[in-house]
Amino acid sequence: MKELATKIILNRNFILVLAVILGLAIGQHASLFKNYTFYVLAVVMTFSTTGISTKAMFPLKKMIKPMIIGSLLNYVVFGAVVISLSYFLMPTPELFLGFVVIASTPPGVAVIPFSHILDGDLKYAIVGTLGAFISSLFFAPLIVGLFSNVDGGINPTDLFIAMVQLVIVPLLISRLLLWKPIKPTVEKVRGRIVDWGFALIIFTAVGLNRQVFFSNFEILLLVSLVLFLGIFGLGWTFEKISKKIGVAAPVAMTQNLLVTVKSSGFAVVTALTLFGEKAAIPSAVLAVFVLAYLLFLSIRKELRDSKKSN
């Protein structure tokens, strides 16, 4: 019984759901963490990217195509869908900018383990995710700089510096954490640091906006509609198109994850830093939808596998 309780408490899905519940229940304390979310994310990104093997980056010639495709799926395809929907449906500029930030956010590192769980192409997932992370230096300032003009605009240089601090620096430091003497320890604690770090970020975003969740259901409904169409709708459409044009099933699954799974923690911190608390509402809800989509894909796979075995 004790072992079962421990497994539940340390389960990633439980931790993220708990963060949302606590944000709603005791979110008045979330402001205490607001100024630290940037640093928490930097630590989380450092440990997350230790899962990206340096060997997977070579030979470079074979890596270029998946890196480019991963970037296009994550920023261009997802961005076109979500920005278009939010432009027409969001009632305030802050909420629209929240979706612009989501569109400019790198994929969630969960793409890599879930590619393995869902029988995707693991190497493609690693390289595609890495490509999207690196290209965020270009895409994030471009997307946010272009669409933030609806609210007076921001300096793309500031965002570029933030992306270097949150993507490139953690990626480089993560190479040091793969040093053989400390690698086993890093791998042992990585999951907990990443899970609880993201949970703290999600708790902060939900807590800072708890009044919206309790009092303005119209905004919550509109945000949820955009995310449902942008994740579940886009994922379903992409799956059908992939089958029709004959993309190999493992590659198609990984591409599906690259086009739908965004880093909610990254989006929360960027939105809070650039545009304030209201802009972080879509990112807080994003965490729930990404989790729901990954659970949906996992359960669907289990059901299909059980049918095949019978």
C-alpha beads as a LAMMPS data file, in Angstrom:
LAMMPS data file: protein, C-alpha beads

310 atoms
309 bonds

1 atom types
1 bond types

-500.0 500.0 xlo xhi
-500.0 500.0 ylo yhi
-500.0 500.0 zlo zhi

Masses

1 110.0

Atoms # bond

1 1 1 0.000 0.000 0.000
2 1 1 2.844 2.341 0.914
3 1 1 4.643 1.524 -2.361
4 1 1 1.464 2.227 -4.352
5 1 1 0.996 5.580 -2.608
6 1 1 4.627 6.494 -3.336
7 1 1 4.233 5.591 -7.026
8 1 1 1.109 7.743 -7.294
9 1 1 2.729 10.719 -5.559
10 1 1 5.802 10.520 -7.819
11 1 1 3.739 10.010 -10.987
12 1 1 4.193 12.868 -13.464
13 1 1 0.506 13.062 -14.348
14 1 1 -0.533 13.146 -10.681
15 1 1 1.994 15.896 -9.931
16 1 1 0.768 18.145 -12.760
17 1 1 -2.904 17.623 -11.897
18 1 1 -2.059 18.354 -8.251
19 1 1 -0.351 21.602 -9.321
20 1 1 -3.531 22.746 -11.080
21 1 1 -5.737 21.801 -8.101
22 1 1 -3.441 23.559 -5.609
23 1 1 -3.283 26.605 -7.870
24 1 1 -7.072 26.841 -7.710
25 1 1 -7.271 26.035 -3.988
26 1 1 -4.400 28.079 -2.493
27 1 1 -3.386 30.201 -5.461
28 1 1 -3.295 33.362 -3.351
29 1 1 0.251 32.328 -2.425
30 1 1 1.389 31.946 -6.051
31 1 1 2.711 35.510 -6.209
32 1 1 5.524 34.425 -3.870
33 1 1 7.007 32.334 -6.692
34 1 1 6.344 34.645 -9.650
35 1 1 9.803 36.268 -9.653
36 1 1 11.548 32.889 -9.475
37 1 1 9.795 31.052 -12.324
38 1 1 12.455 32.086 -14.863
39 1 1 15.225 30.491 -12.779
40 1 1 13.141 27.403 -12.006
41 1 1 12.564 26.918 -15.736
42 1 1 16.286 27.311 -16.478
43 1 1 17.048 24.480 -14.027
44 1 1 14.224 22.329 -15.428
45 1 1 15.427 22.877 -18.995
46 1 1 18.982 21.939 -18.003
47 1 1 17.915 18.603 -16.537
48 1 1 15.318 17.976 -19.275
49 1 1 17.847 18.314 -22.072
50 1 1 20.161 15.717 -20.504
51 1 1 17.749 13.303 -22.202
52 1 1 18.976 14.542 -25.596
53 1 1 22.009 12.449 -26.475
54 1 1 24.990 14.198 -28.062
55 1 1 25.554 11.117 -30.261
56 1 1 22.064 11.515 -31.732
57 1 1 23.213 14.772 -33.360
58 1 1 25.582 12.911 -35.682
59 1 1 26.094 12.380 -38.565
60 1 1 24.894 15.929 -39.207
61 1 1 23.937 15.257 -42.832
62 1 1 21.229 12.776 -41.809
63 1 1 19.989 15.030 -39.020
64 1 1 19.183 18.102 -41.106
65 1 1 15.844 16.868 -42.512
66 1 1 14.219 15.803 -39.201
67 1 1 15.529 18.964 -37.522
68 1 1 13.915 21.153 -40.191
69 1 1 10.658 19.170 -40.215
70 1 1 10.476 19.222 -36.406
71 1 1 10.872 23.002 -36.434
72 1 1 8.286 23.556 -39.177
73 1 1 5.710 21.321 -37.486
74 1 1 6.215 22.897 -34.071
75 1 1 6.245 26.559 -35.090
76 1 1 4.707 26.971 -38.548
77 1 1 1.926 24.347 -38.632
78 1 1 0.879 24.562 -34.977
79 1 1 1.413 28.318 -34.959
80 1 1 -0.749 28.907 -38.045
81 1 1 -3.664 26.973 -36.526
82 1 1 -3.543 28.395 -33.005
83 1 1 -2.758 32.006 -33.898
84 1 1 -5.548 32.065 -36.508
85 1 1 -8.116 30.631 -34.086
86 1 1 -7.102 32.840 -31.168
87 1 1 -7.064 35.981 -33.326
88 1 1 -10.786 35.595 -33.994
89 1 1 -11.863 34.070 -30.663
90 1 1 -9.876 35.842 -27.933
91 1 1 -11.679 38.838 -26.375
92 1 1 -8.535 40.674 -25.183
93 1 1 -5.062 41.404 -26.624
94 1 1 -3.420 39.809 -23.554
95 1 1 -5.114 36.457 -24.171
96 1 1 -4.231 36.580 -27.868
97 1 1 -0.605 37.297 -26.965
98 1 1 -0.726 34.319 -24.622
99 1 1 -1.424 32.108 -27.640
100 1 1 1.279 33.858 -29.659
101 1 1 3.720 32.890 -26.903
102 1 1 2.475 29.277 -27.024
103 1 1 3.010 29.230 -30.802
104 1 1 6.594 30.452 -30.325
105 1 1 7.365 27.913 -27.581
106 1 1 9.598 24.845 -28.219
107 1 1 8.075 21.362 -28.021
108 1 1 7.749 19.683 -24.655
109 1 1 10.614 17.329 -23.860
110 1 1 7.866 14.733 -23.245
111 1 1 7.950 14.223 -27.035
112 1 1 11.022 12.011 -26.550
113 1 1 9.809 9.503 -23.914
114 1 1 6.309 9.378 -25.392
115 1 1 7.740 8.595 -28.830
116 1 1 9.155 5.476 -27.213
117 1 1 5.941 4.687 -25.301
118 1 1 3.751 5.156 -28.398
119 1 1 6.048 3.188 -30.754
120 1 1 7.286 6.283 -32.533
121 1 1 10.739 6.871 -34.010
122 1 1 12.902 7.667 -30.968
123 1 1 15.930 9.011 -32.841
124 1 1 13.658 11.177 -35.004
125 1 1 12.066 12.496 -31.791
126 1 1 15.430 13.409 -30.271
127 1 1 16.707 15.141 -33.403
128 1 1 13.384 16.831 -34.213
129 1 1 13.070 18.158 -30.666
130 1 1 16.662 19.370 -30.694
131 1 1 16.097 21.111 -34.035
132 1 1 12.996 22.854 -32.691
133 1 1 14.873 23.938 -29.560
134 1 1 17.746 25.453 -31.525
135 1 1 15.482 27.108 -34.105
136 1 1 13.509 28.740 -31.270
137 1 1 16.268 31.370 -31.302
138 1 1 14.938 32.405 -34.720
139 1 1 11.234 31.537 -34.564
140 1 1 10.376 32.870 -31.086
141 1 1 11.548 36.479 -31.638
142 1 1 10.068 36.417 -35.159
143 1 1 6.605 35.165 -34.134
144 1 1 6.276 37.216 -30.952
145 1 1 7.804 40.324 -32.514
146 1 1 5.437 40.111 -35.489
147 1 1 2.166 39.531 -33.630
148 1 1 2.815 41.512 -30.448
149 1 1 2.348 44.706 -32.463
150 1 1 -1.333 44.465 -31.547
151 1 1 -0.248 45.597 -28.072
152 1 1 2.551 47.992 -28.942
153 1 1 5.183 45.372 -29.650
154 1 1 8.238 44.203 -27.728
155 1 1 11.924 44.291 -28.454
156 1 1 12.805 41.007 -30.268
157 1 1 16.347 41.311 -28.890
158 1 1 15.030 40.900 -25.332
159 1 1 13.256 37.688 -26.313
160 1 1 16.324 36.446 -28.195
161 1 1 18.425 36.913 -25.048
162 1 1 15.778 35.096 -22.992
163 1 1 15.776 32.188 -25.459
164 1 1 19.571 31.932 -25.226
165 1 1 19.288 31.863 -21.431
166 1 1 16.490 29.279 -21.422
167 1 1 17.504 27.052 -24.359
168 1 1 21.148 27.314 -25.402
169 1 1 22.741 27.797 -21.963
170 1 1 20.791 24.884 -20.363
171 1 1 21.572 22.702 -23.404
172 1 1 25.299 23.402 -23.031
173 1 1 25.267 22.881 -19.249
174 1 1 23.359 19.628 -19.737
175 1 1 26.360 18.270 -21.686
176 1 1 28.423 18.692 -18.491
177 1 1 25.785 16.798 -16.501
178 1 1 26.304 13.827 -18.838
179 1 1 29.870 13.436 -17.527
180 1 1 30.224 9.730 -16.642
181 1 1 30.981 10.054 -12.888
182 1 1 27.808 12.089 -12.228
183 1 1 25.546 10.843 -15.035
184 1 1 23.904 8.024 -12.975
185 1 1 22.990 10.492 -10.205
186 1 1 21.642 13.020 -12.712
187 1 1 19.496 10.363 -14.384
188 1 1 18.189 9.270 -10.993
189 1 1 17.014 12.742 -9.913
190 1 1 16.163 14.170 -13.355
191 1 1 12.541 13.046 -13.407
192 1 1 11.715 14.481 -9.998
193 1 1 13.425 17.813 -10.648
194 1 1 11.683 18.222 -14.010
195 1 1 8.250 17.121 -12.761
196 1 1 8.223 19.212 -9.601
197 1 1 9.823 22.191 -11.345
198 1 1 7.125 22.227 -14.020
199 1 1 4.506 21.699 -11.313
200 1 1 5.698 24.817 -9.464
201 1 1 5.510 26.836 -12.681
202 1 1 1.989 25.579 -13.494
203 1 1 0.865 26.205 -9.893
204 1 1 2.095 29.797 -10.182
205 1 1 0.289 30.442 -13.477
206 1 1 -2.994 28.920 -12.281
207 1 1 -2.749 30.615 -8.887
208 1 1 -2.112 34.072 -10.324
209 1 1 -5.230 33.710 -12.482
210 1 1 -7.477 31.719 -10.150
211 1 1 -10.171 34.432 -10.194
212 1 1 -10.539 33.982 -13.944
213 1 1 -10.973 30.229 -13.521
214 1 1 -13.674 30.756 -10.894
215 1 1 -15.505 33.778 -12.269
216 1 1 -15.060 34.052 -16.030
217 1 1 -16.121 30.753 -17.566
218 1 1 -16.541 32.352 -20.994
219 1 1 -12.809 33.078 -21.228
220 1 1 -11.997 29.604 -19.942
221 1 1 -14.316 28.060 -22.530
222 1 1 -12.828 30.059 -25.423
223 1 1 -9.251 29.265 -24.376
224 1 1 -10.158 25.581 -24.039
225 1 1 -11.814 25.570 -27.467
226 1 1 -8.691 26.949 -29.174
227 1 1 -6.464 24.441 -27.387
228 1 1 -8.779 21.508 -28.087
229 1 1 -8.799 22.314 -31.807
230 1 1 -5.069 23.120 -31.814
231 1 1 -4.056 19.877 -30.083
232 1 1 -6.727 17.187 -30.476
233 1 1 -8.125 18.564 -33.751
234 1 1 -4.735 19.194 -35.338
235 1 1 -3.400 15.853 -34.081
236 1 1 -6.347 13.948 -35.586
237 1 1 -6.063 15.817 -38.911
238 1 1 -2.301 15.306 -39.085
239 1 1 -2.737 11.596 -38.386
240 1 1 -5.219 11.206 -41.264
241 1 1 -3.011 13.143 -43.699
242 1 1 0.091 11.146 -42.684
243 1 1 -1.689 7.863 -43.411
244 1 1 -2.970 9.138 -46.734
245 1 1 0.450 10.224 -48.020
246 1 1 2.158 7.056 -46.729
247 1 1 4.376 8.339 -43.917
248 1 1 5.865 5.419 -41.952
249 1 1 3.847 4.817 -38.764
250 1 1 6.730 5.381 -36.265
251 1 1 7.761 8.641 -37.964
252 1 1 4.126 9.771 -38.244
253 1 1 3.575 9.257 -34.510
254 1 1 6.666 11.262 -33.606
255 1 1 5.706 14.028 -36.028
256 1 1 2.237 14.051 -34.474
257 1 1 3.817 14.734 -31.085
258 1 1 6.080 17.445 -32.517
259 1 1 3.089 19.264 -34.016
260 1 1 0.898 19.107 -30.895
261 1 1 2.985 18.905 -27.702
262 1 1 4.286 22.260 -26.465
263 1 1 6.257 23.026 -23.319
264 1 1 3.588 24.535 -21.059
265 1 1 6.128 25.516 -18.405
266 1 1 8.206 27.364 -20.981
267 1 1 5.093 29.126 -22.293
268 1 1 3.994 30.169 -18.792
269 1 1 7.324 31.762 -17.899
270 1 1 7.683 33.529 -21.262
271 1 1 4.121 34.892 -21.106
272 1 1 4.552 36.097 -17.514
273 1 1 7.899 37.709 -18.312
274 1 1 6.808 39.469 -21.505
275 1 1 3.116 40.271 -21.135
276 1 1 1.975 39.709 -17.548
277 1 1 -0.374 37.436 -15.628
278 1 1 -3.402 37.478 -17.955
279 1 1 -1.272 36.377 -20.914
280 1 1 -0.269 33.271 -18.938
281 1 1 -3.861 31.965 -18.748
282 1 1 -3.683 30.027 -22.075
283 1 1 -0.364 28.463 -21.021
284 1 1 -1.821 27.295 -17.706
285 1 1 -4.732 25.638 -19.521
286 1 1 -2.273 24.258 -22.101
287 1 1 -0.691 22.088 -19.393
288 1 1 -4.021 20.329 -18.846
289 1 1 -4.665 19.762 -22.558
290 1 1 -1.167 18.454 -23.312
291 1 1 -1.499 16.043 -20.404
292 1 1 -4.967 14.962 -21.586
293 1 1 -3.719 14.412 -25.150
294 1 1 -0.758 12.285 -24.058
295 1 1 -3.046 10.224 -21.815
296 1 1 -5.502 9.830 -24.702
297 1 1 -2.768 8.558 -27.044
298 1 1 -1.416 6.193 -24.376
299 1 1 -4.838 4.711 -23.535
300 1 1 -5.708 4.376 -27.225
301 1 1 -2.475 2.468 -27.851
302 1 1 -3.160 0.110 -24.936
303 1 1 -6.667 -0.613 -26.246
304 1 1 -5.353 -1.283 -29.761
305 1 1 -2.593 -3.535 -28.434
306 1 1 -5.071 -5.526 -26.337
307 1 1 -7.309 -6.027 -29.388
308 1 1 -4.350 -7.301 -31.420
309 1 1 -3.341 -9.761 -28.696
310 1 1 -6.898 -11.092 -28.573

Bonds

1 1 1 2
2 1 2 3
3 1 3 4
4 1 4 5
5 1 5 6
6 1 6 7
7 1 7 8
8 1 8 9
9 1 9 10
10 1 10 11
11 1 11 12
12 1 12 13
13 1 13 14
14 1 14 15
15 1 15 16
16 1 16 17
17 1 17 18
18 1 18 19
19 1 19 20
20 1 20 21
21 1 21 22
22 1 22 23
23 1 23 24
24 1 24 25
25 1 25 26
26 1 26 27
27 1 27 28
28 1 28 29
29 1 29 30
30 1 30 31
31 1 31 32
32 1 32 33
33 1 33 34
34 1 34 35
35 1 35 36
36 1 36 37
37 1 37 38
38 1 38 39
39 1 39 40
40 1 40 41
41 1 41 42
42 1 42 43
43 1 43 44
44 1 44 45
45 1 45 46
46 1 46 47
47 1 47 48
48 1 48 49
49 1 49 50
50 1 50 51
51 1 51 52
52 1 52 53
53 1 53 54
54 1 54 55
55 1 55 56
56 1 56 57
57 1 57 58
58 1 58 59
59 1 59 60
60 1 60 61
61 1 61 62
62 1 62 63
63 1 63 64
64 1 64 65
65 1 65 66
66 1 66 67
67 1 67 68
68 1 68 69
69 1 69 70
70 1 70 71
71 1 71 72
72 1 72 73
73 1 73 74
74 1 74 75
75 1 75 76
76 1 76 77
77 1 77 78
78 1 78 79
79 1 79 80
80 1 80 81
81 1 81 82
82 1 82 83
83 1 83 84
84 1 84 85
85 1 85 86
86 1 86 87
87 1 87 88
88 1 88 89
89 1 89 90
90 1 90 91
91 1 91 92
92 1 92 93
93 1 93 94
94 1 94 95
95 1 95 96
96 1 96 97
97 1 97 98
98 1 98 99
99 1 99 100
100 1 100 101
101 1 101 102
102 1 102 103
103 1 103 104
104 1 104 105
105 1 105 106
106 1 106 107
107 1 107 108
108 1 108 109
109 1 109 110
110 1 110 111
111 1 111 112
112 1 112 113
113 1 113 114
114 1 114 115
115 1 115 116
116 1 116 117
117 1 117 118
118 1 118 119
119 1 119 120
120 1 120 121
121 1 121 122
122 1 122 123
123 1 123 124
124 1 124 125
125 1 125 126
126 1 126 127
127 1 127 128
128 1 128 129
129 1 129 130
130 1 130 131
131 1 131 132
132 1 132 133
133 1 133 134
134 1 134 135
135 1 135 136
136 1 136 137
137 1 137 138
138 1 138 139
139 1 139 140
140 1 140 141
141 1 141 142
142 1 142 143
143 1 143 144
144 1 144 145
145 1 145 146
146 1 146 147
147 1 147 148
148 1 148 149
149 1 149 150
150 1 150 151
151 1 151 152
152 1 152 153
153 1 153 154
154 1 154 155
155 1 155 156
156 1 156 157
157 1 157 158
158 1 158 159
159 1 159 160
160 1 160 161
161 1 161 162
162 1 162 163
163 1 163 164
164 1 164 165
165 1 165 166
166 1 166 167
167 1 167 168
168 1 168 169
169 1 169 170
170 1 170 171
171 1 171 172
172 1 172 173
173 1 173 174
174 1 174 175
175 1 175 176
176 1 176 177
177 1 177 178
178 1 178 179
179 1 179 180
180 1 180 181
181 1 181 182
182 1 182 183
183 1 183 184
184 1 184 185
185 1 185 186
186 1 186 187
187 1 187 188
188 1 188 189
189 1 189 190
190 1 190 191
191 1 191 192
192 1 192 193
193 1 193 194
194 1 194 195
195 1 195 196
196 1 196 197
197 1 197 198
198 1 198 199
199 1 199 200
200 1 200 201
201 1 201 202
202 1 202 203
203 1 203 204
204 1 204 205
205 1 205 206
206 1 206 207
207 1 207 208
208 1 208 209
209 1 209 210
210 1 210 211
211 1 211 212
212 1 212 213
213 1 213 214
214 1 214 215
215 1 215 216
216 1 216 217
217 1 217 218
218 1 218 219
219 1 219 220
220 1 220 221
221 1 221 222
222 1 222 223
223 1 223 224
224 1 224 225
225 1 225 226
226 1 226 227
227 1 227 228
228 1 228 229
229 1 229 230
230 1 230 231
231 1 231 232
232 1 232 233
233 1 233 234
234 1 234 235
235 1 235 236
236 1 236 237
237 1 237 238
238 1 238 239
239 1 239 240
240 1 240 241
241 1 241 242
242 1 242 243
243 1 243 244
244 1 244 245
245 1 245 246
246 1 246 247
247 1 247 248
248 1 248 249
249 1 249 250
250 1 250 251
251 1 251 252
252 1 252 253
253 1 253 254
254 1 254 255
255 1 255 256
256 1 256 257
257 1 257 258
258 1 258 259
259 1 259 260
260 1 260 261
261 1 261 262
262 1 262 263
263 1 263 264
264 1 264 265
265 1 265 266
266 1 266 267
267 1 267 268
268 1 268 269
269 1 269 270
270 1 270 271
271 1 271 272
272 1 272 273
273 1 273 274
274 1 274 275
275 1 275 276
276 1 276 277
277 1 277 278
278 1 278 279
279 1 279 280
280 1 280 281
281 1 281 282
282 1 282 283
283 1 283 284
284 1 284 285
285 1 285 286
286 1 286 287
287 1 287 288
288 1 288 289
289 1 289 290
290 1 290 291
291 1 291 292
292 1 292 293
293 1 293 294
294 1 294 295
295 1 295 296
296 1 296 297
297 1 297 298
298 1 298 299
299 1 299 300
300 1 300 301
301 1 301 302
302 1 302 303
303 1 303 304
304 1 304 305
305 1 305 306
306 1 306 307
307 1 307 308
308 1 308 309
309 1 309 310
